[in-house]
Amino acid sequence: MFRPLVQPRPAERGRVWPVPRGDEAVCGIEPLTTSEGPAWGGPALGPKFLRRTLLLAGLATASLPAMARIRDLGEAINKAGAQRMLSQRMTKAWLALALPDIEGRAHKILEASQQRFDSQLAELRAFAPTAEIASTYEQLGQRAAVLKGRLDELPVTPARVNAVIPLAGEVLKLAHQGTGLLEKRSEAASAKLINLAGRQRMLSQRLAMLYLAEEHGVDRALIRTEMGVARNDFRAAMRVLQSAPETSAEIHQNLQLAASQWIFLDAALGGTSHGQRAAAEAFLASENLLAVMETVTGQYARLLG
């Protein structure tokens, strides 16, 4: 049975913001292993695969540099979409501070994600080609400041979690709004693909964040509903990306790698095991999937230029 990550008094139920889609609010890698197999009940993969897991997880952090300025619309859509992902990744990392085995890594990811968010927000404000887009990023900065203030509060408790999750949803919604506005400035199909591939990054982080939030006592029914929506959206978007005429052979190779990483994240999220080790499995699997989707989104961004 899962031992609570923190044990203060029970918290009241909080809201869980839905995944943005469309023009509305828009729309696996190997887990930790032991001799008995991974936490989600699959086959034991051995030290070779564990080394690969940790390497790919490291790439997720190493592949997230910020640039001095935005040079073109493709890069703008890419970075705008990355703000969605970072809203969920920051929250995920904060939740993981209660996991002793990965607390140090979670702290580094939280710090790096906050720095990248701030850097890219400054770039997007400078690039904003219309008053509407500029206003969106002004609002995003204001809500993100509130969220980051909450993420400074420790220890992670159920009451604090229920305050943070809705704020992360607000930041996600505004970041998605900005991405959609930038995408509409191009009629090229590749602009939509940048947005869609970038949204896959966000879903990888949102799913792990929701999983960790559930372990902290956030309403299970709400969490499971949102996780179901996000999982279905991820699968559907992968089919669109794989079948798009603009998807080159090189991008196809990376999409196949992403699909293999997705298998392990999906298994970790849907396993029967719970507790700190299972939560760490989901955390690391989401980092590995993110590393691949960062590459894919950058490839689509270069198509648009």
C-alpha positions in Angstrom: 0.0 0.0 0.0 1.2 3.5 -0.8 2.6 5.4 2.1 1.6 9.1 1.8 4.4 11.4 0.6 3.4 13.9 3.3 1.0 13.3 6.2 -0.7 16.6 7.2 -4.4 16.8 7.6 -6.6 15.8 4.6 -7.0 18.6 2.1 -10.2 19.8 0.4 -10.7 18.8 -3.2 -9.3 21.2 -5.7 -10.0 21.9 -9.4 -8.1 20.2 -12.1 -7.9 22.3 -15.3 -8.7 20.4 -18.5 -6.2 20.0 -21.3 -6.6 22.9 -23.8 -7.6 21.7 -27.2 -8.4 23.2 -30.6 -9.1 26.9 -30.7 -10.7 26.6 -27.3 -8.7 26.8 -24.1 -6.5 24.9 -27.7 -6.4 21.4 -29.0 8.3 5.0 -22.5 11.3 4.7 -21.9 12.6 1.8 -19.6 11.5 2.5 -16.0 13.5 2.0 -12.9 14.2 -1.8 -12.5 15.1 -4.3 -9.9 15.5 -8.0 -10.0 11.7 -8.2 -9.6 11.0 -6.0 -12.6 9.7 -2.4 -12.9 7.1 -0.9 -10.5 4.4 -1.1 -13.1 4.7 -4.9 -13.3 6.4 -5.4 -16.7 9.5 -7.5 -17.4 12.8 -6.7 -15.7 14.9 -4.9 -18.2 18.3 -5.0 -16.6 21.2 -2.6 -16.0 21.8 -2.0 -19.7 18.4 -0.5 -20.2 18.5 1.3 -16.8 21.7 3.1 -18.0 19.9 4.1 -21.2 17.0 5.3 -19.2 19.2 7.6 -17.1 21.1 8.8 -20.2 17.9 9.7 -22.0 16.5 11.4 -18.8 19.7 13.5 -18.7 19.2 14.5 -22.3 15.8 16.0 -21.4 17.6 18.6 -19.3 20.6 19.0 -21.5 18.5 19.6 -24.6 16.6 22.6 -23.1 18.8 25.6 -23.8 17.4 29.1 -24.2 18.4 31.4 -27.0 19.1 35.1 -26.9 16.3 36.1 -29.3 13.6 34.6 -31.5 14.7 34.7 -35.2 11.6 33.5 -37.1 8.0 32.4 -36.7 8.8 28.7 -36.5 11.1 29.3 -33.5 8.4 31.6 -32.0 5.7 28.9 -32.2 8.2 26.3 -30.8 9.1 28.5 -27.8 5.5 29.6 -27.2 4.5 25.9 -27.1 7.3 25.1 -24.8 5.8 27.5 -22.2 2.8 25.1 -22.0 5.1 22.2 -21.3 7.1 24.2 -18.7 4.0 25.1 -16.7 3.4 21.4 -16.2 7.1 20.4 -15.8 7.7 23.0 -13.1 4.7 21.7 -11.2 5.7 18.1 -11.7 9.2 18.8 -10.4 7.8 20.6 -7.4 5.6 17.6 -6.5 8.6 15.3 -6.9 10.5 17.2 -4.2 8.7 14.9 -1.8 10.3 11.8 -3.4 13.6 11.2 -1.6 15.1 9.1 -4.4 14.8 11.8 -7.0 14.5 14.9 -4.9 17.9 16.3 -6.0 17.1 15.8 -9.7 13.6 17.3 -9.2 15.1 20.4 -7.7 17.5 20.9 -10.6 14.7 20.4 -13.1 12.4 22.8 -11.2 15.2 25.5 -11.2 16.1 24.9 -14.9 12.5 25.0 -16.0 11.8 28.2 -14.2 14.9 29.9 -15.7 13.9 28.7 -19.2 10.3 29.9 -18.8 11.5 33.4 -17.8 14.0 33.6 -20.6 11.6 32.5 -23.3 8.8 34.7 -21.9 11.2 37.7 -22.4 11.9 36.6 -25.9 8.2 36.1 -26.7 7.4 39.5 -25.4 10.1 41.1 -27.5 8.9 39.2 -30.6 5.1 39.8 -30.1 3.9 41.0 -33.6 0.5 42.2 -32.4 -1.1 44.0 -29.4 -3.2 40.9 -28.7 -0.2 38.6 -28.5 1.7 41.1 -26.4 -1.3 41.3 -24.0 -1.4 37.5 -23.8 2.2 37.4 -22.7 1.7 40.2 -20.2 -1.1 38.1 -18.6 1.0 35.0 -18.8 3.9 36.7 -17.0 1.5 37.8 -14.2 -0.1 34.4 -13.6 3.3 32.6 -13.9 4.7 34.8 -11.2 1.9 33.7 -8.9 2.5 30.1 -9.7 6.3 30.3 -9.2 5.6 31.9 -5.8 3.5 28.9 -4.8 6.2 26.6 -6.0 8.6 28.2 -3.5 6.4 27.0 -0.7 7.7 23.8 1.1 7.1 21.2 2.2 4.7 19.8 -0.5 1.4 19.3 1.3 -2.1 18.3 0.0 -3.4 21.8 0.8 -0.6 23.4 -1.2 -1.0 20.9 -4.0 -4.7 21.8 -4.3 -3.7 25.5 -4.6 -0.9 24.9 -7.2 -2.8 22.6 -9.6 -5.4 25.2 -10.7 -2.7 27.9 -11.1 -0.7 25.6 -13.3 -3.8 25.1 -15.4 -4.2 28.9 -15.8 -0.6 29.3 -16.9 -1.1 26.4 -19.4 -4.2 28.0 -20.8 -2.6 31.4 -21.4 0.6 29.8 -22.9 -1.6 27.8 -25.2 -3.5 30.9 -26.2 -0.2 32.6 -27.2 0.9 29.6 -29.2 -2.4 29.5 -31.1 -2.2 33.2 -32.0 1.3 32.8 -33.3 0.4 29.7 -35.3 -2.4 31.6 -37.0 0.1 34.1 -38.5 1.1 31.4 -40.9 -1.0 29.4 -43.4 1.7 26.7 -43.7 0.8 23.2 -42.6 4.1 23.0 -40.8 3.0 25.7 -38.4 0.2 23.5 -37.1 2.6 20.6 -36.9 5.0 22.6 -34.7 2.0 23.4 -32.4 0.9 19.8 -32.3 4.3 18.3 -31.7 5.0 20.9 -29.1 1.7 20.0 -27.4 3.0 16.4 -27.1 5.8 17.7 -24.9 3.2 19.3 -22.6 1.1 16.1 -22.4 4.2 14.1 -21.4 4.7 16.4 -18.5 1.0 16.9 -17.6 0.4 13.2 -17.3 3.3 12.7 -14.9 2.3 15.8 -13.0 -1.3 14.5 -12.6 0.0 11.1 -11.5 2.1 12.7 -8.8 -0.8 15.0 -7.8 -3.0 11.9 -7.3 -0.4 10.5 -4.9 -0.7 13.7 -2.9 -4.4 13.2 -2.4 -6.0 15.3 -5.2 -9.4 13.9 -6.2 -8.8 10.5 -7.9 -11.9 10.7 -10.2 -10.9 14.2 -11.5 -7.3 13.1 -12.0 -8.2 9.9 -13.8 -10.6 11.7 -16.1 -8.0 14.3 -17.1 -5.3 11.6 -17.5 -7.7 9.6 -19.8 -8.2 12.7 -22.0 -4.5 13.5 -22.1 -3.6 9.9 -23.0 -6.2 9.8 -25.8 -5.0 13.2 -27.1 -1.4 12.0 -27.2 -2.2 8.9 -29.2 -4.4 10.8 -31.7 -1.7 13.5 -32.2 1.0 10.8 -32.9 -1.2 9.4 -35.7 -1.5 12.9 -37.2 2.2 13.6 -37.0 3.1 10.2 -38.4 0.8 10.6 -41.4 1.5 14.2 -42.3 3.1 14.7 -45.7 5.5 17.2 -44.2 7.0 14.6 -41.9 10.4 13.6 -43.3 12.1 10.2 -43.0 14.3 11.7 -40.3 11.3 13.0 -38.3 9.6 9.6 -38.8 12.6 7.9 -37.1 12.3 10.2 -34.1 8.5 9.7 -34.0 9.1 6.0 -33.8 11.5 6.5 -30.9 8.9 8.7 -29.2 6.3 6.0 -29.7 8.6 3.5 -27.9 9.1 5.9 -25.0 5.3 6.5 -24.8 4.8 2.7 -24.3 6.8 2.9 -21.1 5.3 6.1 -19.8 1.8 4.8 -20.5 2.6 1.5 -18.7 4.0 3.4 -15.7 0.9 5.5 -15.5 -1.5 2.6 -15.9 0.2 0.1 -13.6 -1.3 -1.3 -10.5 1.6 -0.3 -8.3 1.6 2.9 -6.4 4.0 4.7 -4.0 7.2 6.5 -4.2 9.0 4.1 -6.6 6.1 4.0 -9.0 5.9 7.8 -8.9 9.7 8.0 -9.6 9.1 5.7 -12.6 6.5 8.0 -14.1 8.7 11.0 -13.5 11.7 9.6 -15.3 9.7 8.1 -18.1 8.1 11.5 -18.8 11.6 13.1 -18.9 12.7 10.6 -21.5 9.7 11.1 -23.7 10.2 14.9 -23.4 13.7 14.6 -24.7 12.6 13.0 -27.9 9.6 15.3 -28.5 11.9 18.4 -28.0 13.9 17.1 -31.0 10.8 16.4 -33.1 9.3 19.8 -32.4 12.6 21.5 -33.4 12.6 19.6 -36.6 9.1 20.8 -37.5 10.1 24.4 -36.5 13.0 24.3 -39.0 10.6 23.4 -41.8 8.7 26.7 -41.3 11.7 28.9 -40.5 
